[in-house]
Amino acid sequence: MKVVKKGKGKTPWAGKKVACQGCDSKIQLEENDKLNLVGDQRDGDYYEFNCPECGNNITVAAQLFGNSLVE
């Protein structure tokens, strides 16, 4: 494969803080964390991942991280 244009090197969520609504844990996201980007035409794209404390599914609007599949 050949890269035609390099994308953003840093993940958009690195350093951001979120709260779990299940257990009220405060979580600081790191660059190597794996978040799933879900495209949603109706309500807007969002990231989802599980809380490391309670396993609750956490969703965060992609726009809050300055990243979206839809422009």
Secondary structure, 3 states (H helix, E strand, C coil): CCCCCCCCCCCCCCCCEEECCCCCCEEECCCCCCCEEECCCCCCCEEEEECCCCCCEEEEEHHHHCCCCCC
